[in-house]
Amino acid sequence: MAFLPDRLNRAPAVFLGLTDGELRLAGVANLALWVPAGAAAAALAGHAVLGIGAGALAACGGIWLTARVLRTLKRGRPEGYHADAVEAFPGFFGVPGGLTEST
């Protein structure tokens, strides 16, 4: 066969280098963080519904920022490297549950 592509079975990039699954995870995580935070902050001023909208807007910015960070983390590295790096991150600070180097 003259043409055998390398990345035939990889998920395609959908938004700023994120695959569909990564985009969904970033969306859910950012919405879960920013919508309650925006509603709580706006509720202090008496406008909780406005805070939900502001939290959703902040979540869009968080998705964009997450995509930018992961894009630079993934650039020039093998497939799956970013998932291992994110999983190992807590172990860097000595927090149990992260990947650690075995000796």
C-alpha positions as CSV (number, residue, x, y, z in Angstrom):
1,M,0.0,0.0,0.0
2,A,1.5,3.3,-1.0
3,F,-0.4,5.5,1.5
4,L,-0.7,4.5,5.1
5,P,-1.4,7.5,7.3
6,D,0.1,7.7,10.8
7,R,-2.9,9.2,12.6
8,L,-5.7,7.3,11.0
9,N,-7.2,6.0,14.3
10,R,-6.6,9.1,16.4
11,A,-9.5,11.3,17.4
12,P,-9.5,14.5,15.3
13,A,-8.9,17.9,16.9
14,V,-12.2,19.8,17.3
15,F,-11.4,23.0,19.1
16,L,-7.9,24.5,19.6
17,G,-6.3,21.1,19.5
18,L,-8.8,19.4,21.9
19,T,-10.5,16.2,20.9
20,D,-14.2,15.7,21.4
21,G,-13.7,13.9,24.7
22,E,-11.2,16.5,26.0
23,L,-13.5,19.3,25.0
24,R,-16.5,17.7,26.9
25,L,-14.4,17.2,30.0
26,A,-13.1,20.8,29.9
27,G,-16.6,22.1,29.4
28,V,-18.1,20.1,32.3
29,A,-15.3,21.0,34.7
30,N,-15.4,24.7,33.9
31,L,-19.2,24.9,34.1
32,A,-19.1,23.0,37.4
33,L,-16.6,25.5,38.7
34,W,-17.7,28.8,37.3
35,V,-21.5,28.7,37.3
36,P,-21.9,28.1,41.0
37,A,-19.1,30.6,41.8
38,G,-20.8,33.2,39.6
39,A,-24.2,32.6,41.1
40,A,-22.9,32.8,44.6
41,A,-20.9,36.0,44.0
42,A,-23.9,37.7,42.3
43,A,-26.3,36.4,45.0
44,L,-24.4,38.5,47.5
45,A,-25.4,41.5,45.4
46,G,-28.9,40.3,45.0
47,H,-28.7,39.2,41.3
48,A,-28.2,35.4,41.3
49,V,-29.6,34.9,37.9
50,L,-27.2,37.4,36.4
51,G,-24.4,35.5,38.1
52,I,-25.4,32.3,36.4
53,G,-24.9,34.0,33.0
54,A,-21.7,35.5,34.1
55,G,-20.5,32.1,35.3
56,A,-21.4,30.6,32.0
57,L,-19.4,33.3,30.2
58,A,-16.5,32.7,32.5
59,A,-16.7,29.0,31.8
60,C,-16.3,29.7,28.1
61,G,-13.1,31.6,28.9
62,G,-12.0,28.8,31.1
63,I,-12.5,26.3,28.2
64,W,-10.5,28.5,25.9
65,L,-7.7,28.8,28.5
66,T,-7.7,25.0,29.2
67,A,-7.5,24.4,25.4
68,R,-4.5,26.8,25.1
69,V,-2.6,25.1,28.0
70,L,-3.3,21.6,26.8
71,R,-2.3,22.6,23.2
72,T,1.1,23.7,24.4
73,L,1.5,20.7,26.6
74,K,0.6,18.3,23.7
75,R,2.8,20.0,21.0
76,G,5.7,17.9,19.8
77,R,5.0,15.1,22.3
78,P,3.7,11.5,21.8
79,E,0.1,10.7,21.9
80,G,-1.3,10.4,25.5
81,Y,1.6,12.4,27.0
82,H,-0.6,15.2,28.3
83,A,-2.9,12.7,30.1
84,D,0.1,11.2,31.9
85,A,1.4,14.6,32.8
86,V,-1.9,15.8,34.2
87,E,-2.2,12.5,36.2
88,A,1.4,12.9,37.6
89,F,1.0,16.5,38.5
90,P,-0.3,16.0,42.1
91,G,2.7,13.6,42.8
92,F,5.1,16.4,42.0
93,F,3.9,18.2,45.2
94,G,3.9,15.0,47.3
95,V,0.1,14.7,47.2
96,P,-0.9,11.0,47.3
97,G,-2.8,9.7,44.2
98,G,-0.5,11.1,41.5
99,L,2.0,9.0,39.5
100,T,5.4,8.9,41.1
101,E,8.7,7.7,39.8
102,S,9.7,4.3,41.0
103,T,13.2,3.5,41.9
